[in-house]
Amino acid sequence: MCRWLAYSGTPVLLEELLYKPEYSLIDQSLHSRMGVETTNGDGFGMGWYGLVEGDGELPPGRRPSVPVLFRGVGPAWGDQNLRELARSTSSGLFLAHIRASTGTPVQQTNCHPFRHEQWLWVHNGAIRGFETMKRDLVMAVDPRLYGSIAGSTDSEVMFHLALTFGLEEDAVGAVERMVGFVEATGRRHGVEDPMQMTVATTDGEKLWVFRYSSEHHSRTLYVSTALTALRQLYPDNPTFAGLSDETRVVVSEPLGDLVGAWNPLPESSYGIVEEGDDTLGTFQPQEP
C-alpha cells in the first residue's frame, strides 16, 4: 500500500522529517516495517503551506490559502530534486506520501497529495472491488467537481466524494458519509469489506486524520506524544526544546524507537489537530 506523514506545528525544514529520523519517510520508501509491502517506490509527493510575498501582513498562525504541490513518479529515495527541496523549504503544516500502487498506473496524477483549492488529501489503503464499483462511485461526485479528477486512483475518488458530501463544512461528517456510501455501494455489488483507509486531510488551518476499515483491522497509524510530556521525559533533548506545544506529527509508522514518543490511533477513530486542545473521536460511517 503506501506510507504517509502529516506535520502541524513550529515551521521546520522538510528534511527534518523526510530524511533525518532513524526511520524517516524516505527510509520507509525502501524499508517499511509495518506496511503491506516493504518497498514503496511507485511515486511520491508533498503538499505544504508556506509564506509568500505579502504574507507578513497576515495575523500570526495564518497560512496562504492554496498549498504548494511537488510530486514525482520515481522512487523517493533516488530523487535528487526532492532532497534539494527538502533541505531548503520549511513549513508549519505539510503532508508527505510515498506510494505503492494497488494496480493503477504510476503517473504523476496518481501521486498524493491530491489538492482542491486550499484542501490536501493523502490516503493509505484501498477500496476493495474498486473496478466493479468505480462507475457508481464516480457518478456520485458533484458535477462541479467531476472535471477536476485527473487520475485513476480510488484515493482521488474518495477525496472528491468527501468534498461532494461536505468536507469543507464538516470534515468528519463528510468522510463518514463518504465511507458509508462506499460500503453501501459495495453491498449492492456483492463486495465484502470494501474500505481500508488511513487518511489525512487539511484546509491549511486544521489537520484531520482517520483510521478505519470495514473489517475493523486497519492499517497502522501513530500520533506523536504531546510536547509537554516529551520534554518531561527527555529534558535534555534539544529537538523538543525548539518546538511549540502545538506541534504534532501523524505517521503511518513511527520515525524512531524513542520510548513514549508515539501512540497508535485507535481502531475506527478520527483525530483533529488544531490550536488548543486536540480532539479524538469515534469514526462511524453514515449513508448519505
C-alpha positions in Angstrom: 0.0 0.0 0.0 1.6 3.4 1.0 3.1 5.4 3.8 2.4 8.9 4.7 3.3 11.7 7.2 1.4 14.8 8.4 3.0 17.6 10.4 1.5 20.6 12.1 3.4 23.0 14.4 6.5 25.1 14.5 7.9 25.6 11.0 10.7 23.2 10.3 12.7 22.2 7.2 11.0 19.3 5.4 14.2 17.3 5.6 13.9 17.1 9.4 11.1 14.6 9.0 11.6 13.3 5.5 15.3 12.4 5.8 16.9 12.8 9.2 15.0 10.4 11.6 16.2 6.9 12.0 13.1 5.5 10.3 12.3 8.6 8.1 9.7 8.6 5.4 12.4 8.2 2.8 13.8 5.2 4.7 10.3 3.7 4.8 10.2 4.0 1.0 12.8 1.3 0.9 12.4 -0.5 4.2 8.8 -0.2 5.5 8.5 -2.1 8.8 4.7 -2.1 9.2 3.3 -1.8 5.7 1.8 -4.5 3.4 4.8 -4.0 1.2 8.4 -3.3 2.4 9.1 -1.1 -0.6 7.0 2.0 -1.6 8.6 3.1 -4.9 5.7 4.0 -7.2 6.0 7.7 -6.8 5.9 10.3 -4.0 4.5 13.7 -3.2 4.4 16.6 -0.8 2.0 19.4 -0.2 2.8 22.3 2.1 1.7 25.7 3.2 4.4 28.3 3.2 4.8 32.1 3.3 4.6 34.0 0.1 5.2 37.7 -0.6 2.9 39.8 1.4 2.0 37.2 4.0 3.9 39.1 6.7 0.7 41.2 7.0 -1.4 38.1 7.9 -2.3 37.5 11.6 0.1 35.1 13.4 -0.6 31.5 12.5 -2.3 32.2 9.2 -1.1 30.4 6.1 -1.7 31.0 2.4 -5.0 29.6 1.1 -3.5 27.4 -1.7 -0.8 24.9 -0.8 2.1 24.0 -3.0 2.5 20.5 -4.5 5.6 18.6 -5.5 5.0 15.1 -6.9 7.2 12.7 -8.9 6.7 9.2 -10.4 10.1 7.8 -9.5 11.0 6.3 -6.1 11.5 8.9 -3.4 14.9 7.5 -2.3 16.6 8.4 -5.5 15.1 11.8 -6.3 17.8 14.5 -6.0 15.3 17.3 -6.6 13.3 16.1 -3.6 16.4 16.1 -1.5 17.3 19.7 -2.6 13.8 20.9 -2.0 13.6 19.3 1.5 16.8 20.9 2.7 15.7 24.4 1.7 12.0 24.5 2.3 10.3 25.0 5.7 6.7 24.8 6.6 4.4 24.6 9.7 1.9 22.4 8.0 2.6 19.8 5.4 1.7 16.3 4.1 4.1 13.8 2.5 3.3 10.5 0.9 5.2 7.6 -0.7 3.2 5.3 -3.0 2.9 1.6 -3.5 0.4 1.2 -6.3 -2.6 -1.2 -5.8 -2.9 -1.6 -9.6 -3.4 1.9 -11.1 -0.7 3.3 -13.3 2.4 5.0 -12.0 1.8 8.5 -13.2 2.0 12.0 -11.7 -1.7 12.5 -11.5 -2.0 9.3 -9.3 0.6 10.6 -6.8 -0.6 12.0 -3.5 -1.4 14.6 -2.1 -4.4 15.5 -4.0 -5.4 19.1 -3.9 -8.7 21.1 -4.2 -8.4 24.8 -3.6 -6.9 25.1 -0.1 -7.5 21.4 0.8 -5.0 18.5 0.7 -5.7 14.8 1.0 -3.5 11.6 1.4 -4.6 8.0 1.8 -3.1 4.7 2.6 -5.3 1.6 1.8 -7.7 0.7 -0.9 -11.3 0.3 -1.9 -11.7 -3.4 -2.5 -13.6 -4.1 -5.7 -12.9 -0.5 -6.9 -13.1 -1.6 -10.6 -16.5 -3.1 -10.0 -17.9 -0.1 -8.2 -16.0 2.7 -9.9 -18.8 3.9 -12.2 -21.3 4.2 -9.4 -18.8 5.9 -7.2 -17.6 8.4 -9.8 -21.1 9.2 -10.9 -22.0 10.3 -7.4 -19.3 13.1 -7.4 -20.8 16.6 -7.7 -20.7 17.6 -11.4 -18.9 20.8 -10.4 -16.0 18.6 -9.1 -16.1 15.8 -11.6 -13.8 17.6 -14.1 -11.0 18.0 -11.6 -10.5 14.3 -11.2 -7.2 14.0 -13.1 -6.0 10.5 -12.2 -7.4 7.0 -11.9 -7.0 6.1 -8.2 -9.6 5.1 -5.7 -7.9 7.6 -3.3 -8.7 10.6 -5.6 -12.3 9.4 -6.0 -12.6 9.2 -2.2 -11.4 12.8 -1.9 -13.9 14.0 -4.4 -16.7 12.1 -2.8 -15.8 13.6 0.6 -15.9 17.1 -1.0 -19.3 16.2 -2.5 -20.6 15.2 0.9 -19.5 18.4 2.6 -15.8 18.2 3.5 -15.4 22.0 3.5 -18.2 22.5 6.1 -18.0 19.3 8.2 -14.8 17.3 7.6 -15.6 14.4 10.0 -19.2 14.0 8.9 -18.2 14.2 5.2 -15.6 11.4 5.5 -18.1 9.3 7.5 -20.7 9.8 4.7 -18.1 9.0 2.0 -17.2 5.7 3.7 -20.9 4.9 4.3 -21.6 5.5 0.6 -18.7 3.3 -0.4 -19.8 0.5 1.9 -23.4 0.7 0.7 -22.2 0.6 -2.9 -20.1 -2.4 -2.1 -23.1 -4.3 -0.7 -25.0 -3.7 -3.9 -22.2 -5.1 -5.9 -21.5 -8.1 -3.5 -18.2 -6.7 -2.3 -17.4 -7.6 1.3 -15.5 -5.2 3.5 -14.7 -2.7 0.7 -13.0 0.1 2.7 -9.4 0.1 4.0 -8.0 3.5 4.9 -5.9 5.8 6.9 -6.4 9.4 5.7 -5.1 12.8 6.4 -6.7 16.0 5.1 -6.2 19.6 5.9 -7.5 23.0 4.9 -4.3 24.8 5.9 -5.6 25.6 9.4 -6.7 22.3 11.0 -5.5 18.7 10.3 -7.9 15.8 10.3 -6.7 12.2 10.4 -8.8 9.0 10.1 -8.2 5.2 10.7 -10.9 2.9 9.6 -11.6 -0.3 7.7 -14.8 -2.3 7.0 -13.3 -5.4 8.6 -12.1 -3.4 11.6 -8.5 -4.4 11.0 -7.0 -1.1 9.7 -3.5 -0.2 8.6 -1.3 1.3 11.3 -1.4 5.0 12.2 0.5 6.8 15.0 0.3 10.2 16.6 3.2 11.9 18.4 3.0 12.4 22.2 2.3 15.9 23.4 5.4 18.1 23.5 4.9 19.0 27.2 5.1 15.3 28.1 8.1 14.6 25.9 10.0 17.5 27.5 9.4 16.0 30.9 10.5 12.5 29.7 13.6 13.9 27.8 14.6 17.3 29.3 17.9 17.2 27.6 16.7 16.6 24.1 17.3 19.8 22.1 14.7 18.8 19.4 11.8 19.1 21.8 13.0 22.4 23.2 12.7 24.1 19.8 9.2 23.1 19.1 5.9 24.7 20.3 3.4 22.8 22.5 1.0 22.8 19.5 3.4 20.6 17.4 2.1 17.2 16.3 3.3 14.5 13.8 1.0 11.8 12.5 2.6 8.9 10.7 1.8 5.5 9.1 4.6 4.1 11.2 6.9 5.6 13.9 10.0 7.6 12.8 12.1 6.1 15.6 12.3 3.9 18.7 12.1 6.7 21.3 10.1 5.2 24.2 6.9 7.1 24.8 7.1 9.2 21.7 4.4 7.5 19.6 0.8 6.5 20.3 -1.3 4.3 18.0 -4.6 5.9 16.8 -7.4 3.6 18.0 -9.3 1.4 15.5 -12.3 3.2 13.9 -11.3 6.7 15.1 -10.5 10.2 14.0 -8.3 12.9 15.3 -8.3 16.7 14.8 -5.1 18.7 15.3 -5.9 22.3 15.9 -4.9 25.3 18.0 -5.6 24.5 21.7 -6.7 21.0 22.7 -6.8 18.3 20.0 -9.8 16.0 19.5 -10.0 12.2 19.4 -13.4 10.7 18.4 -15.0 7.5 17.2 -15.4 7.1 13.5 -18.9 6.0 12.5 -19.8 5.6 8.7 -23.1 7.0 7.7 -25.1 6.5 4.5 -25.6 10.0 3.0 
